[in-house]
Amino acid sequence: MFDSLRNAVLEWNRSTDDRQKLQHSYIVVAIVSLLAAGLVSLVDSETGQDLLLIPLAAAIFFITNAVLWSLVESGLVARLTNRRKR
């Protein structure tokens, strides 16, 4: 089981670029912290609600990064590839 998990992580590392890894890490942080906030809220609801700021921030970073990266790729990268073709 450990070897198959290790192989899956190594394959993920080889097959994704840095931007995708960053986006995946934002999603993982959001999901894990959302689950942690839910568990904490079972004991103390006020603290659990305070912890919900972490997945909210991760979601905002995820969306901001996705929008900015798509703008950069559509604007800057497209211009650079057109210049190389000439």
Biopython code that builds the backbone (N, CA, C, O; Angstrom):
import numpy as np
from Bio.PDB.StructureBuilder import StructureBuilder

atoms = [
    (1, "MET", "N", (0.826, -1.191, 0.000)),
    (1, "MET", "CA", (0.000, 0.000, 0.000)),
    (1, "MET", "C", (0.869, 1.253, 0.000)),
    (1, "MET", "O", (0.613, 2.198, -0.747)),
    (2, "PHE", "N", (1.907, 1.252, 0.850)),
    (2, "PHE", "CA", (2.801, 2.399, 0.902)),
    (2, "PHE", "C", (3.516, 2.590, -0.423)),
    (2, "PHE", "O", (3.681, 3.719, -0.885)),
    (3, "ASP", "N", (3.943, 1.486, -1.039)),
    (3, "ASP", "CA", (4.645, 1.592, -2.323)),
    (3, "ASP", "C", (3.738, 2.130, -3.430)),
    (3, "ASP", "O", (4.177, 2.920, -4.266)),
    (4, "SER", "N", (2.493, 1.708, -3.435)),
    (4, "SER", "CA", (1.592, 2.210, -4.474)),
    (4, "SER", "C", (1.295, 3.696, -4.267)),
    (4, "SER", "O", (1.180, 4.443, -5.239)),
    (5, "LEU", "N", (1.169, 4.127, -3.022)),
    (5, "LEU", "CA", (0.973, 5.550, -2.745)),
    (5, "LEU", "C", (2.214, 6.346, -3.138)),
    (5, "LEU", "O", (2.110, 7.427, -3.718)),
    (6, "ARG", "N", (3.379, 5.809, -2.822)),
    (6, "ARG", "CA", (4.641, 6.472, -3.183)),
    (6, "ARG", "C", (4.772, 6.578, -4.706)),
    (6, "ARG", "O", (5.174, 7.621, -5.220)),
    (7, "ASN", "N", (4.440, 5.516, -5.421)),
    (7, "ASN", "CA", (4.517, 5.536, -6.883)),
    (7, "ASN", "C", (3.522, 6.523, -7.480)),
    (7, "ASN", "O", (3.819, 7.188, -8.472)),
    (8, "ALA", "N", (2.343, 6.616, -6.874)),
    (8, "ALA", "CA", (1.344, 7.578, -7.363)),
    (8, "ALA", "C", (1.839, 9.013, -7.171)),
    (8, "ALA", "O", (1.650, 9.856, -8.047)),
    (9, "VAL", "N", (2.463, 9.289, -6.042)),
    (9, "VAL", "CA", (2.993, 10.639, -5.791)),
    (9, "VAL", "C", (4.154, 10.942, -6.730)),
    (9, "VAL", "O", (4.261, 12.058, -7.239)),
    (10, "LEU", "N", (5.021, 9.966, -6.966)),
    (10, "LEU", "CA", (6.132, 10.178, -7.901)),
    (10, "LEU", "C", (5.627, 10.423, -9.324)),
    (10, "LEU", "O", (6.157, 11.280, -10.030)),
    (11, "GLU", "N", (4.620, 9.684, -9.740)),
    (11, "GLU", "CA", (4.041, 9.888, -11.072)),
    (11, "GLU", "C", (3.383, 11.259, -11.178)),
    (11, "GLU", "O", (3.516, 11.942, -12.193)),
    (12, "TRP", "N", (2.671, 11.659, -10.122)),
    (12, "TRP", "CA", (2.060, 12.996, -10.089)),
    (12, "TRP", "C", (3.145, 14.071, -10.187)),
    (12, "TRP", "O", (2.959, 15.078, -10.870)),
    (13, "ASN", "N", (4.264, 13.863, -9.512)),
    (13, "ASN", "CA", (5.367, 14.826, -9.546)),
    (13, "ASN", "C", (5.958, 14.940, -10.942)),
    (13, "ASN", "O", (6.323, 16.032, -11.377)),
    (14, "ARG", "N", (6.054, 13.819, -11.646)),
    (14, "ARG", "CA", (6.616, 13.841, -12.999)),
    (14, "ARG", "C", (5.646, 14.429, -14.021)),
    (14, "ARG", "O", (6.068, 15.096, -14.965)),
    (15, "SER", "N", (4.357, 14.187, -13.838)),
    (15, "SER", "CA", (3.405, 14.529, -14.892)),
    (15, "SER", "C", (2.790, 15.919, -14.782)),
    (15, "SER", "O", (2.091, 16.343, -15.703)),
    (16, "THR", "N", (3.023, 16.641, -13.694)),
    (16, "THR", "CA", (2.428, 17.967, -13.545)),
    (16, "THR", "C", (3.512, 19.027, -13.488)),
    (16, "THR", "O", (4.636, 18.777, -13.053)),
    (17, "ASP", "N", (3.142, 20.227, -13.944)),
    (17, "ASP", "CA", (4.089, 21.330, -13.863)),
    (17, "ASP", "C", (3.911, 22.056, -12.526)),
    (17, "ASP", "O", (3.048, 21.708, -11.720)),
    (18, "ASP", "N", (4.741, 23.063, -12.318)),
    (18, "ASP", "CA", (4.750, 23.756, -11.021)),
    (18, "ASP", "C", (3.439, 24.479, -10.732)),
    (18, "ASP", "O", (2.995, 24.513, -9.585)),
    (19, "ARG", "N", (2.823, 25.047, -11.743)),
    (19, "ARG", "CA", (1.565, 25.757, -11.524)),
    (19, "ARG", "C", (0.458, 24.801, -11.100)),
    (19, "ARG", "O", (-0.334, 25.112, -10.210)),
    (20, "GLN", "N", (0.405, 23.649, -11.733)),
    (20, "GLN", "CA", (-0.597, 22.657, -11.357)),
    (20, "GLN", "C", (-0.363, 22.138, -9.943)),
    (20, "GLN", "O", (-1.314, 21.905, -9.197)),
    (21, "LYS", "N", (0.882, 21.960, -9.585)),
    (21, "LYS", "CA", (1.192, 21.516, -8.219)),
    (21, "LYS", "C", (0.747, 22.562, -7.206)),
    (21, "LYS", "O", (0.224, 22.218, -6.147)),
    (22, "LEU", "N", (0.951, 23.830, -7.525)),
    (22, "LEU", "CA", (0.514, 24.897, -6.630)),
    (22, "LEU", "C", (-1.003, 24.899, -6.497)),
    (22, "LEU", "O", (-1.530, 25.041, -5.394)),
    (23, "GLN", "N", (-1.705, 24.741, -7.612)),
    (23, "GLN", "CA", (-3.165, 24.697, -7.572)),
    (23, "GLN", "C", (-3.658, 23.493, -6.767)),
    (23, "GLN", "O", (-4.611, 23.605, -5.996)),
    (24, "HIS", "N", (-3.008, 22.348, -6.949)),
    (24, "HIS", "CA", (-3.380, 21.160, -6.184)),
    (24, "HIS", "C", (-3.138, 21.370, -4.698)),
    (24, "HIS", "O", (-3.931, 20.920, -3.870)),
    (25, "SER", "N", (-2.051, 22.047, -4.354)),
    (25, "SER", "CA", (-1.781, 22.281, -2.930)),
    (25, "SER", "C", (-2.814, 23.218, -2.313)),
    (25, "SER", "O", (-3.183, 23.047, -1.151)),
    (26, "TYR", "N", (-3.288, 24.209, -3.074)),
    (26, "TYR", "CA", (-4.353, 25.075, -2.557)),
    (26, "TYR", "C", (-5.621, 24.265, -2.281)),
    (26, "TYR", "O", (-6.276, 24.462, -1.258)),
    (27, "ILE", "N", (-5.959, 23.369, -3.182)),
    (27, "ILE", "CA", (-7.152, 22.551, -3.004)),
    (27, "ILE", "C", (-6.993, 21.625, -1.796)),
    (27, "ILE", "O", (-7.925, 21.473, -1.007)),
    (28, "VAL", "N", (-5.825, 21.012, -1.649)),
    (28, "VAL", "CA", (-5.596, 20.115, -0.514)),
    (28, "VAL", "C", (-5.668, 20.880, 0.799)),
    (28, "VAL", "O", (-6.271, 20.406, 1.762)),
    (29, "VAL", "N", (-5.059, 22.057, 0.846)),
    (29, "VAL", "CA", (-5.121, 22.870, 2.066)),
    (29, "VAL", "C", (-6.559, 23.248, 2.384)),
    (29, "VAL", "O", (-6.968, 23.205, 3.544)),
    (30, "ALA", "N", (-7.317, 23.613, 1.383)),
    (30, "ALA", "CA", (-8.715, 23.997, 1.604)),
    (30, "ALA", "C", (-9.536, 22.821, 2.132)),
    (30, "ALA", "O", (-10.315, 22.985, 3.070)),
    (31, "ILE", "N", (-9.371, 21.651, 1.545)),
    (31, "ILE", "CA", (-10.164, 20.490, 1.963)),
    (31, "ILE", "C", (-9.767, 20.019, 3.358)),
    (31, "ILE", "O", (-10.630, 19.767, 4.199)),
    (32, "VAL", "N", (-8.463, 19.901, 3.604)),
    (32, "VAL", "CA", (-8.006, 19.431, 4.910)),
    (32, "VAL", "C", (-8.387, 20.409, 6.011)),
    (32, "VAL", "O", (-8.839, 19.991, 7.078)),
    (33, "SER", "N", (-8.214, 21.695, 5.770)),
    (33, "SER", "CA", (-8.562, 22.667, 6.809)),
    (33, "SER", "C", (-10.076, 22.774, 6.991)),
    (33, "SER", "O", (-10.541, 23.067, 8.093)),
    (34, "LEU", "N", (-10.848, 22.542, 5.936)),
    (34, "LEU", "CA", (-12.301, 22.513, 6.076)),
    (34, "LEU", "C", (-12.736, 21.337, 6.952)),
    (34, "LEU", "O", (-13.605, 21.481, 7.812)),
    (35, "LEU", "N", (-12.123, 20.177, 6.725)),
    (35, "LEU", "CA", (-12.425, 19.019, 7.565)),
    (35, "LEU", "C", (-11.989, 19.249, 9.009)),
    (35, "LEU", "O", (-12.704, 18.878, 9.941)),
    (36, "ALA", "N", (-10.823, 19.855, 9.197)),
    (36, "ALA", "CA", (-10.352, 20.143, 10.557)),
    (36, "ALA", "C", (-11.268, 21.140, 11.251)),
    (36, "ALA", "O", (-11.565, 20.986, 12.436)),
    (37, "ALA", "N", (-11.717, 22.154, 10.531)),
    (37, "ALA", "CA", (-12.637, 23.130, 11.122)),
    (37, "ALA", "C", (-13.960, 22.472, 11.488)),
    (37, "ALA", "O", (-14.571, 22.824, 12.497)),
    (38, "GLY", "N", (-14.402, 21.528, 10.680)),
    (38, "GLY", "CA", (-15.628, 20.806, 10.993)),
    (38, "GLY", "C", (-15.492, 19.960, 12.240)),
    (38, "GLY", "O", (-16.402, 19.911, 13.067)),
    (39, "LEU", "N", (-14.349, 19.288, 12.378)),
    (39, "LEU", "CA", (-14.121, 18.484, 13.580)),
    (39, "LEU", "C", (-13.991, 19.352, 14.824)),
    (39, "LEU", "O", (-14.516, 19.005, 15.882)),
    (40, "VAL", "N", (-13.296, 20.474, 14.703)),
    (40, "VAL", "CA", (-13.139, 21.371, 15.846)),
    (40, "VAL", "C", (-14.480, 21.982, 16.233)),
    (40, "VAL", "O", (-14.744, 22.216, 17.413)),
    (41, "SER", "N", (-15.321, 22.238, 15.244)),
    (41, "SER", "CA", (-16.614, 22.855, 15.550)),
    (41, "SER", "C", (-17.540, 21.908, 16.304)),
    (41, "SER", "O", (-18.501, 22.357, 16.929)),
    (42, "LEU", "N", (-17.267, 20.608, 16.255)),
    (42, "LEU", "CA", (-18.035, 19.673, 17.067)),
    (42, "LEU", "C", (-17.773, 19.884, 18.555)),
    (42, "LEU", "O", (-18.637, 19.625, 19.393)),
    (43, "VAL", "N", (-16.563, 20.360, 18.873)),
    (43, "VAL", "CA", (-16.196, 20.607, 20.262)),
    (43, "VAL", "C", (-16.485, 22.047, 20.655)),
    (43, "VAL", "O", (-17.094, 22.316, 21.691)),
    (44, "ASP", "N", (-16.032, 22.977, 19.799)),
    (44, "ASP", "CA", (-16.213, 24.401, 20.085)),
    (44, "ASP", "C", (-16.600, 25.096, 18.786)),
    (44, "ASP", "O", (-15.774, 25.260, 17.889)),
    (45, "SER", "N", (-17.856, 25.498, 18.696)),
    (45, "SER", "CA", (-18.359, 26.029, 17.430)),
    (45, "SER", "C", (-17.719, 27.358, 17.059)),
    (45, "SER", "O", (-17.510, 27.620, 15.874)),
    (46, "GLU", "N", (-17.404, 28.198, 18.026)),
    (46, "GLU", "CA", (-16.807, 29.493, 17.719)),
    (46, "GLU", "C", (-15.405, 29.338, 17.134)),
    (46, "GLU", "O", (-15.049, 30.024, 16.176)),
    (47, "THR", "N", (-14.624, 28.450, 17.704)),
    (47, "THR", "CA", (-13.277, 28.206, 17.183)),
    (47, "THR", "C", (-13.350, 27.560, 15.799)),
    (47, "THR", "O", (-12.550, 27.881, 14.920)),
    (48, "GLY", "N", (-14.302, 26.656, 15.606)),
    (48, "GLY", "CA", (-14.473, 26.031, 14.295)),
    (48, "GLY", "C", (-14.828, 27.044, 13.232)),
    (48, "GLY", "O", (-14.352, 26.961, 12.099)),
    (49, "GLN", "N", (-15.662, 28.001, 13.594)),
    (49, "GLN", "CA", (-16.013, 29.050, 12.630)),
    (49, "GLN", "C", (-14.825, 29.959, 12.350)),
    (49, "GLN", "O", (-14.661, 30.440, 11.229)),
    (50, "ASP", "N", (-14.001, 30.195, 13.355)),
    (50, "ASP", "CA", (-12.792, 30.997, 13.126)),
    (50, "ASP", "C", (-11.821, 30.272, 12.192)),
    (50, "ASP", "O", (-11.151, 30.900, 11.371)),
    (51, "LEU", "N", (-11.752, 28.951, 12.325)),
    (51, "LEU", "CA", (-10.853, 28.176, 11.471)),
    (51, "LEU", "C", (-11.321, 28.105, 10.025)),
    (51, "LEU", "O", (-10.547, 27.726, 9.146)),
    (52, "LEU", "N", (-12.560, 28.458, 9.767)),
    (52, "LEU", "CA", (-13.066, 28.452, 8.392)),
    (52, "LEU", "C", (-12.420, 29.538, 7.526)),
    (52, "LEU", "O", (-12.574, 29.532, 6.305)),
    (53, "LEU", "N", (-11.704, 30.459, 8.151)),
    (53, "LEU", "CA", (-10.996, 31.478, 7.373)),
    (53, "LEU", "C", (-9.863, 30.873, 6.547)),
    (53, "LEU", "O", (-9.522, 31.394, 5.485)),
    (54, "ILE", "N", (-9.284, 29.780, 7.027)),
    (54, "ILE", "CA", (-8.172, 29.149, 6.304)),
    (54, "ILE", "C", (-8.638, 28.561, 4.968)),
    (54, "ILE", "O", (-8.033, 28.868, 3.941)),
    (55, "PRO", "N", (-9.694, 27.724, 4.935)),
    (55, "PRO", "CA", (-10.116, 27.241, 3.610)),
    (55, "PRO", "C", (-10.677, 28.347, 2.719)),
    (55, "PRO", "O", (-10.588, 28.266, 1.494)),
    (56, "LEU", "N", (-11.247, 29.368, 3.326)),
    (56, "LEU", "CA", (-11.724, 30.495, 2.530)),
    (56, "LEU", "C", (-10.547, 31.207, 1.853)),
    (56, "LEU", "O", (-10.614, 31.546, 0.672)),
    (57, "ALA", "N", (-9.481, 31.427, 2.607)),
    (57, "ALA", "CA", (-8.291, 32.058, 2.030)),
    (57, "ALA", "C", (-7.673, 31.185, 0.953)),
    (57, "ALA", "O", (-7.243, 31.692, -0.083)),
    (58, "ALA", "N", (-7.620, 29.870, 1.183)),
    (58, "ALA", "CA", (-7.058, 28.962, 0.177)),
    (58, "ALA", "C", (-7.902, 28.974, -1.094)),
    (58, "ALA", "O", (-7.359, 28.922, -2.198)),
    (59, "ALA", "N", (-9.215, 29.041, -0.950)),
    (59, "ALA", "CA", (-10.083, 29.105, -2.128)),
    (59, "ALA", "C", (-9.884, 30.413, -2.887)),
    (59, "ALA", "O", (-9.871, 30.422, -4.118)),
    (60, "ILE", "N", (-9.729, 31.512, -2.160)),
    (60, "ILE", "CA", (-9.482, 32.804, -2.809)),
    (60, "ILE", "C", (-8.150, 32.784, -3.546)),
    (60, "ILE", "O", (-8.057, 33.273, -4.671)),
    (61, "PHE", "N", (-7.109, 32.216, -2.915)),
    (61, "PHE", "CA", (-5.809, 32.113, -3.574)),
    (61, "PHE", "C", (-5.896, 31.230, -4.815)),
    (61, "PHE", "O", (-5.279, 31.532, -5.837)),
    (62, "PHE", "N", (-6.658, 30.143, -4.731)),
    (62, "PHE", "CA", (-6.825, 29.231, -5.853)),
    (62, "PHE", "C", (-7.458, 29.952, -7.038)),
    (62, "PHE", "O", (-6.962, 29.863, -8.161)),
    (63, "ILE", "N", (-8.536, 30.654, -6.789)),
    (63, "ILE", "CA", (-9.248, 31.355, -7.860)),
    (63, "ILE", "C", (-8.397, 32.482, -8.435)),
    (63, "ILE", "O", (-8.330, 32.653, -9.653)),
    (64, "THR", "N", (-7.748, 33.252, -7.560)),
    (64, "THR", "CA", (-6.897, 34.348, -8.018)),
    (64, "THR", "C", (-5.741, 33.825, -8.863)),
    (64, "THR", "O", (-5.428, 34.390, -9.911)),
    (65, "ASN", "N", (-5.115, 32.759, -8.411)),
    (65, "ASN", "CA", (-4.002, 32.186, -9.155)),
    (65, "ASN", "C", (-4.457, 31.661, -10.510)),
    (65, "ASN", "O", (-3.759, 31.833, -11.509)),
    (66, "ALA", "N", (-5.616, 31.026, -10.549)),
    (66, "ALA", "CA", (-6.130, 30.489, -11.817)),
    (66, "ALA", "C", (-6.433, 31.603, -12.804)),
    (66, "ALA", "O", (-6.094, 31.496, -13.982)),
    (67, "VAL", "N", (-7.064, 32.667, -12.338)),
    (67, "VAL", "CA", (-7.407, 33.783, -13.227)),
    (67, "VAL", "C", (-6.145, 34.488, -13.715)),
    (67, "VAL", "O", (-6.005, 34.748, -14.910)),
    (68, "LEU", "N", (-5.241, 34.793, -12.815)),
    (68, "LEU", "CA", (-4.023, 35.496, -13.215)),
    (68, "LEU", "C", (-3.179, 34.655, -14.159)),
    (68, "LEU", "O", (-2.632, 35.172, -15.132)),
    (69, "TRP", "N", (-3.070, 33.364, -13.878)),
    (69, "TRP", "CA", (-2.262, 32.518, -14.748)),
    (69, "TRP", "C", (-2.877, 32.399, -16.134)),
    (69, "TRP", "O", (-2.153, 32.380, -17.129)),
    (70, "SER", "N", (-4.194, 32.320, -16.214)),
    (70, "SER", "CA", (-4.819, 32.236, -17.536)),
    (70, "SER", "C", (-4.662, 33.544, -18.300)),
    (70, "SER", "O", (-4.499, 33.532, -19.520)),
    (71, "LEU", "N", (-4.711, 34.677, -17.592)),
    (71, "LEU", "CA", (-4.470, 35.959, -18.258)),
    (71, "LEU", "C", (-3.038, 36.062, -18.765)),
    (71, "LEU", "O", (-2.803, 36.554, -19.869)),
    (72, "VAL", "N", (-2.097, 35.609, -17.976)),
    (72, "VAL", "CA", (-0.696, 35.647, -18.396)),
    (72, "VAL", "C", (-0.482, 34.735, -19.600)),
    (72, "VAL", "O", (0.176, 35.123, -20.565)),
    (73, "GLU", "N", (-1.032, 33.535, -19.548)),
    (73, "GLU", "CA", (-0.852, 32.613, -20.665)),
    (73, "GLU", "C", (-1.528, 33.114, -21.936)),
    (73, "GLU", "O", (-0.973, 32.981, -23.027)),
    (74, "SER", "N", (-2.708, 33.681, -21.806)),
    (74, "SER", "CA", (-3.409, 34.135, -23.008)),
    (74, "SER", "C", (-2.773, 35.387, -23.585)),
    (74, "SER", "O", (-2.754, 35.559, -24.803)),
    (75, "GLY", "N", (-2.264, 36.246, -22.754)),
    (75, "GLY", "CA", (-1.689, 37.494, -23.250)),
    (75, "GLY", "C", (-0.220, 37.396, -23.578)),
    (75, "GLY", "O", (0.181, 37.629, -24.719)),
    (76, "LEU", "N", (0.573, 37.060, -22.612)),
    (76, "LEU", "CA", (2.017, 37.092, -22.761)),
    (76, "LEU", "C", (2.551, 35.909, -23.563)),
    (76, "LEU", "O", (3.352, 36.096, -24.479)),
    (77, "VAL", "N", (2.128, 34.725, -23.236)),
    (77, "VAL", "CA", (2.653, 33.541, -23.905)),
    (77, "VAL", "C", (2.228, 33.517, -25.366)),
    (77, "VAL", "O", (3.010, 33.114, -26.226)),
    (78, "ALA", "N", (1.029, 33.932, -25.654)),
    (78, "ALA", "CA", (0.567, 33.959, -27.042)),
    (78, "ALA", "C", (1.407, 34.940, -27.864)),
    (78, "ALA", "O", (1.752, 34.653, -29.010)),
    (79, "ARG", "N", (1.731, 36.082, -27.288)),
    (79, "ARG", "CA", (2.571, 37.055, -28.009)),
    (79, "ARG", "C", (3.973, 36.521, -28.236)),
    (79, "ARG", "O", (4.546, 36.716, -29.307)),
    (80, "LEU", "N", (4.535, 35.845, -27.233)),
    (80, "LEU", "CA", (5.882, 35.300, -27.386)),
    (80, "LEU", "C", (5.934, 34.198, -28.432)),
    (80, "LEU", "O", (6.903, 34.118, -29.188)),
    (81, "THR", "N", (4.935, 33.363, -28.493)),
    (81, "THR", "CA", (4.941, 32.299, -29.507)),
    (81, "THR", "C", (4.739, 32.881, -30.908)),
    (81, "THR", "O", (5.282, 32.342, -31.871)),
    (82, "ASN", "N", (3.975, 33.962, -31.045)),
    (82, "ASN", "CA", (3.803, 34.611, -32.349)),
    (82, "ASN", "C", (5.102, 35.245, -32.806)),
    (82, "ASN", "O", (5.412, 35.223, -33.997)),
    (83, "ARG", "N", (5.861, 35.803, -31.893)),
    (83, "ARG", "CA", (7.147, 36.409, -32.270)),
    (83, "ARG", "C", (8.151, 35.340, -32.692)),
    (83, "ARG", "O", (8.952, 35.564, -33.600)),
    (84, "ARG", "N", (8.113, 34.197, -32.048)),
    (84, "ARG", "CA", (9.045, 33.119, -32.409)),
    (84, "ARG", "C", (8.735, 32.540, -33.781)),
    (84, "ARG", "O", (9.638, 32.075, -34.476)),
    (85, "LYS", "N", (7.463, 32.564, -34.179)),
    (85, "LYS", "CA", (7.077, 32.022, -35.474)),
    (85, "LYS", "C", (7.556, 32.902, -36.616)),
    (85, "LYS", "O", (7.810, 32.403, -37.712)),
    (86, "ARG", "N", (7.684, 34.195, -36.382)),
    (86, "ARG", "CA", (8.095, 35.129, -37.439)),
    (86, "ARG", "C", (9.518, 34.955, -37.735)),
    (86, "ARG", "O", (10.058, 35.648, -38.597)),
]
sb = StructureBuilder()
sb.init_structure("model")
sb.init_model(0)
sb.init_chain("A")
sb.init_seg("    ")
for serial, (resi, resn, name, xyz) in enumerate(atoms, 1):
    if name == "N":
        sb.init_residue(resn, " ", resi, " ")
    sb.init_atom(name, np.array(xyz, "f"), 0.0, 1.0, " ", f" {name:<3s}", serial, name[0])
structure = sb.get_structure()
